[in-house]
Amino acid sequence: MYRKLKKSDLALQEADRLMSLSFQDPFGYVAAAKTYTAYGKHEEARRAFDKAIATKAQPYIYLNRAESRPQSDVAGRVSDLQEALKLNPDPDMLALIGDMHLELGQFEAALPSFDKSLTADPKDLETRIHRGVAFAKLGKTARAEADFAFVRAEAENSAEGLAHMCRDKAMHNVMLESALVDCDRANSLLDRPDY
């Protein structure tokens, strides 16, 4: 609450107080870690996450720690996601690992995570778009277009789905001609009075 009120001194005092307590459930330590992260106190945040994990390792702790790490700490972020996966094999976490590789231009490394995620949830359009981008970046145009065609068919009447695909293609500078077609289709849906 203090963070929302922009009272950083009180927020940090509350985080320190939470760290001084002994919890059976790690949530208090995670709350402290998130507060420390919000104010750039990364060493304190690391200690709070470590204390939370020592109390009771749970997937959400690793996800929060991965989220709190600097973007450049890909190895740490991937490691946290892999630990969360050991505790709860969730396709969304696999997709997140693929997304991290995609962000860094590690397109080949992204594919196994996207493939496993799509095996569990073949209709996950966001992951399919991201895999299509990775394929396109690797020059595997036919594989990329197959993913994009699947999304186009599934999202035929979804402006959001088509706009998402258009945006991701443009952001990654792949298949720009078909990205324009996707954008045009999304806009035409939004222009319909019955949408």
Phi, psi and chi 1 to 4 in degrees:
 res  aa     phi    psi   chi1   chi2   chi3   chi4
   1 MET       -  -41.3 -176.8  166.5   75.9      -
   2 TYR   -60.9  -35.0  -66.8  124.3      -      -
   3 ARG   -62.1  -44.2  -77.8  178.0   28.7 -151.2
   4 LYS   -63.4  -32.7  -61.7 -110.9 -173.2 -120.7
   5 LEU   -84.5    1.3  -64.3  171.0      -      -
   6 LYS    60.8   38.7  -61.3 -170.8 -174.0  -46.5
   7 LYS  -109.3   80.3  -63.6 -174.9  179.5 -151.5
   8 SER   -62.4  -40.0   59.5      -      -      -
   9 ASP   -60.8  -45.3  -69.9  -16.0      -      -
  10 LEU   -68.0  -37.7  -67.2  174.2      -      -
  11 ALA   -62.8  -45.2      -      -      -      -
  12 LEU   -68.3  -35.3  -69.9  168.3      -      -
  13 GLN   -63.0  -41.3  -74.1  174.7   12.3      -
  14 GLU   -64.6  -40.4  178.1   63.9   11.2      -
  15 ALA   -62.1  -43.3      -      -      -      -
  16 ASP   -61.7  -40.4  -69.1  -18.5      -      -
  17 ARG   -63.4  -44.3 -173.5 -175.8   73.8   74.8
  18 LEU   -59.6  -39.8  -71.1  171.0      -      -
  19 MET   -67.6  -24.6  -71.7  -59.6  -67.2      -
  20 SER   -81.4  -13.2   71.3      -      -      -
  21 LEU   -88.5  164.2  -59.9  173.0      -      -
  22 SER  -113.5  116.9 -179.3      -      -      -
  23 PHE  -109.3  145.8  -66.5  108.0      -      -
  24 GLN   -80.3  -32.7  -64.3  -70.0  -37.6      -
  25 ASP  -106.0  137.2 -176.7  -72.4      -      -
  26 PRO   -77.2   -1.5   24.9  -31.1      -      -
  27 PHE   -56.3  -40.9 -178.0   78.8      -      -
  28 GLY   -60.1  -39.5      -      -      -      -
  29 TYR   -68.9  -37.2  -57.9  129.2      -      -
  30 VAL   -65.9  -40.9  173.1      -      -      -
  31 ALA   -60.1  -42.6      -      -      -      -
  32 ALA   -63.0  -43.8      -      -      -      -
  33 ALA   -61.2  -42.0      -      -      -      -
  34 LYS   -65.9  -37.0  -69.8  179.0   74.0   85.9
  35 THR   -65.6  -47.5  -62.6      -      -      -
  36 TYR   -58.0  -43.7  -70.8  135.1      -      -
  37 THR   -60.3  -43.5  -60.9      -      -      -
  38 ALA   -60.0  -28.1      -      -      -      -
  39 TYR  -106.2   16.3  -68.4  104.6      -      -
  40 GLY    73.8   17.1      -      -      -      -
  41 LYS   -93.1   72.2  -55.0  -83.2 -172.4 -177.1
  42 HIS   -68.7  -35.9  -61.0  -67.6      -      -
  43 GLU   -67.8  -41.5 -174.9   56.0   32.2      -
  44 GLU   -64.4  -39.8  -69.3   88.1  -17.3      -
  45 ALA   -62.4  -43.3      -      -      -      -
  46 ARG   -59.8  -45.2 -174.7 -165.2   58.3   74.4
  47 ARG   -62.6  -39.0  -77.3 -163.3  -61.9  -89.2
  48 ALA   -66.4  -43.7      -      -      -      -
  49 PHE   -63.3  -41.1  -80.1  122.4      -      -
  50 ASP   -60.1  -41.6  -71.5  -11.6      -      -
  51 LYS   -65.9  -38.7 -160.5  167.1 -176.1  178.3
  52 ALA   -63.6  -43.9      -      -      -      -
  53 ILE   -66.4  -39.2  -70.6  167.0      -      -
  54 ALA   -65.9  -31.2      -      -      -      -
  55 THR   -68.9  -51.3  -58.6      -      -      -
  56 LYS  -168.8  106.3 -176.1  176.3 -178.3 -173.2
  57 ALA   -64.6  123.7      -      -      -      -
  58 GLN  -137.2  149.3  -65.2 -177.0    6.1      -
  59 PRO   -54.1  -40.5  -23.3   31.0      -      -
  60 TYR   -63.7  -27.4   83.4   92.5      -      -
  61 ILE   -67.6  -46.2  -59.7  169.6      -      -
  62 TYR   -63.9  -38.3  -72.3  105.3      -      -
  63 LEU   -64.3  -43.2  -69.0  174.8      -      -
  64 ASN   -64.9  -39.4  -82.5  -80.1      -      -
  65 ARG   -66.9  -40.9 -172.8  166.7   74.1  175.2
  66 ALA   -59.7  -43.0      -      -      -      -
  67 GLU   -65.4  -31.9 -174.6  179.0   86.1      -
  68 SER   -81.9  -16.3   75.4      -      -      -
  69 ARG   -70.6  152.7  -69.4 -178.9 -174.3  -90.1
  70 PRO   -60.3  149.2  -15.6   23.9      -      -
  71 GLN   -54.4  -34.0  -70.9  -70.6   96.5      -
  72 SER   -72.4  -16.3   59.3      -      -      -
  73 ASP   -88.0   63.7 -176.0    8.8      -      -
  74 VAL   -65.0  -41.3  174.9      -      -      -
  75 ALA   -59.9  -43.3      -      -      -      -
  76 GLY   -66.6  -41.6      -      -      -      -
  77 ARG   -64.4  -44.5  -67.8  166.1   67.0 -157.8
  78 VAL   -64.8  -41.2  168.4      -      -      -
  79 SER   -59.8  -44.7  173.9      -      -      -
  80 ASP   -62.0  -42.6  -77.2  -22.1      -      -
  81 LEU   -65.2  -36.7  -69.5  172.3      -      -
  82 GLN   -66.8  -37.3  -72.2  171.8  -24.2      -
  83 GLU   -64.7  -41.7  -71.5  -59.4  -43.1      -
  84 ALA   -62.3  -39.3      -      -      -      -
  85 LEU   -62.9  -36.0  -87.9  170.9      -      -
  86 LYS   -62.2  -36.7  -72.5  178.8 -169.7  173.1
  87 LEU   -81.5  -29.7  -63.6  169.8      -      -
  88 ASN  -153.5   96.2  179.0   17.1      -      -
  89 PRO   -69.0   89.4   13.5  -14.7      -      -
  90 ASP  -108.8  129.9 -177.5  -33.9      -      -
  91 PRO   -59.2  -29.5   -6.2    7.4      -      -
  92 ASP   -64.1  -35.9  -69.8  -22.2      -      -
  93 MET   -68.6  -37.5  -75.8 -174.9 -108.0      -
  94 LEU   -61.3  -42.3  -72.7  163.9      -      -
  95 ALA   -63.3  -38.4      -      -      -      -
  96 LEU   -62.3  -40.1  -74.7  171.9      -      -
  97 ILE   -62.9  -44.3  -68.2  171.6      -      -
  98 GLY   -59.8  -42.0      -      -      -      -
  99 ASP   -61.6  -39.0  -71.2  -17.0      -      -
 100 MET   -63.4  -43.0  -74.7 -178.1 -164.4      -
 101 HIS   -64.1  -40.5  -71.9  -62.0      -      -
 102 LEU   -60.7  -45.0 -172.9   63.5      -      -
 103 GLU   -55.4  -36.2  -77.0  175.6   33.0      -
 104 LEU   -90.0    1.8  -68.6  168.2      -      -
 105 GLY    78.9   16.6      -      -      -      -
 106 GLN   -95.4   71.7  -60.4  169.7  -18.3      -
 107 PHE   -67.7  -42.0  -51.4  115.9      -      -
 108 GLU   -64.0  -40.7 -163.9   69.4   50.6      -
 109 ALA   -67.5  -26.1      -      -      -      -
 110 ALA   -72.4  -31.5      -      -      -      -
 111 LEU   -59.3  -46.5  -68.9  175.6      -      -
 112 PRO   -59.0  -38.2  -22.5   31.9      -      -
 113 SER   -67.4  -43.1  -64.2      -      -      -
 114 PHE   -63.0  -42.2  -69.9  147.3      -      -
 115 ASP   -60.7  -45.9  -69.5  -16.4      -      -
 116 LYS   -65.0  -41.0  -72.1  177.1 -171.7  169.9
 117 SER   -62.8  -43.1  179.5      -      -      -
 118 LEU   -72.3  -25.3  -71.7  167.6      -      -
 119 THR   -63.5  -40.1  -62.5      -      -      -
 120 ALA   -76.5  -33.8      -      -      -      -
 121 ASP  -141.6   81.8 -176.1    2.6      -      -
 122 PRO   -62.6  -19.4   -6.6   12.4      -      -
 123 LYS   -97.8   13.8  -67.6 -164.1  177.2 -137.3
 124 ASP   -74.8   97.3  179.3  -13.0      -      -
 125 LEU   -67.5  -37.2  -59.4 -175.2      -      -
 126 GLU   -62.0  -46.1 -177.1  176.0   -4.3      -
 127 THR   -64.8  -38.8  -60.2      -      -      -
 128 ARG   -64.6  -39.2 -164.2  166.4  -69.9  -86.3
 129 ILE   -62.0  -46.2  -68.7  167.4      -      -
 130 HIS   -64.9  -37.9  -66.0  174.6      -      -
 131 ARG   -65.6  -39.5 -174.2  175.6   73.7  173.7
 132 GLY   -59.4  -40.4      -      -      -      -
 133 VAL   -62.8  -44.8  166.7      -      -      -
 134 ALA   -60.8  -45.3      -      -      -      -
 135 PHE   -59.3  -45.2  -80.0  136.1      -      -
 136 ALA   -61.3  -42.1      -      -      -      -
 137 LYS   -64.6  -29.0  -74.4  -63.8 -154.5  177.5
 138 LEU   -86.0   -0.1  -69.1  167.6      -      -
 139 GLY    82.0   10.9      -      -      -      -
 140 LYS   -92.5   69.5  -60.6  178.1  179.6 -178.7
 141 THR   -60.7  -42.8  -51.5      -      -      -
 142 ALA   -62.6  -41.6      -      -      -      -
 143 ARG   -67.1  -40.3  -60.7  -80.4  -48.2  -92.2
 144 ALA   -62.0  -47.9      -      -      -      -
 145 GLU   -64.6  -32.5 -167.2   46.6   58.3      -
 146 ALA   -63.0  -43.3      -      -      -      -
 147 ASP   -64.6  -44.6  -84.0  -19.2      -      -
 148 PHE   -65.7  -36.4  -64.3  143.6      -      -
 149 ALA   -65.2  -39.6      -      -      -      -
 150 PHE   -60.3  -47.3 -179.4   90.2      -      -
 151 VAL   -62.1  -44.8  171.7      -      -      -
 152 ARG   -57.9  -43.1 -144.0  171.4  -80.3  114.7
 153 ALA   -67.2  -42.5      -      -      -      -
 154 GLU   -71.6  -34.1  -70.9  -67.9  -44.7      -
 155 ALA  -102.5   21.8      -      -      -      -
 156 GLU   -48.4  -38.8  179.3 -178.6   -6.3      -
 157 ASN  -113.7   26.8  -68.0  -50.9      -      -
 158 SER  -118.8  105.0  165.6      -      -      -
 159 ALA   -60.1  -37.3      -      -      -      -
 160 GLU   -64.0  -45.8  -66.1   82.5    7.9      -
 161 GLY   -63.5  -43.5      -      -      -      -
 162 LEU   -69.2  -38.5  -67.0  167.3      -      -
 163 ALA   -66.2  -38.0      -      -      -      -
 164 HIS   -60.6  -45.2 -177.0  112.4      -      -
 165 MET   -65.2  -43.0 -175.2  162.2   55.5      -
 166 CYS   -58.6  -49.3  165.9      -      -      -
 167 ARG   -60.5  -46.9 -176.9 -161.7   70.4 -144.6
 168 ASP   -65.8  -39.1  -79.4    6.7      -      -
 169 LYS   -61.8  -44.9  -74.1  177.1  176.7  179.7
 170 ALA   -65.9  -43.4      -      -      -      -
 171 MET   -59.4  -36.3  -80.3  178.9   25.4      -
 172 HIS   -98.2    2.6  -67.4  -78.3      -      -
 173 ASN    57.6   48.8 -162.9   28.0      -      -
 174 VAL  -126.8  142.9  -61.4      -      -      -
 175 MET    44.6   54.1  -58.0  179.5  140.6      -
 176 LEU   -66.3  -32.5  -62.9  178.1      -      -
 177 GLU   -63.0  -44.8  -68.9  -63.2  -37.9      -
 178 SER   -73.4  -25.3   68.9      -      -      -
 179 ALA   -62.6  -41.2      -      -      -      -
 180 LEU   -62.7  -39.8  -74.7  173.3      -      -
 181 VAL   -62.1  -43.3  171.6      -      -      -
 182 ASP   -62.4  -42.7  -62.0  -31.1      -      -
 183 CYS   -63.2  -44.3  -74.4      -      -      -
 184 ASP   -60.4  -42.5  -71.8  -15.4      -      -
 185 ARG   -64.6  -42.8  174.4   68.0  179.2  143.5
 186 ALA   -61.2  -44.6      -      -      -      -
 187 ASN   -65.0  -38.0  -72.7  -29.5      -      -
 188 SER   -65.9  -34.4   71.8      -      -      -
 189 LEU   -66.4  -42.0  -72.5  170.9      -      -
 190 LEU   -66.8  -27.8  -69.8  172.4      -      -
 191 ASP   -76.6  -15.0  -71.5  -19.9      -      -
 192 ARG   -71.1  135.8  -76.6 -174.1    1.6 -156.0
 193 PRO   -66.7  -24.7   11.3  -15.6      -      -
 194 ASP   -90.4    5.2   62.0  -25.6      -      -
 195 TYR   -83.1      - -170.1   76.3      -      -
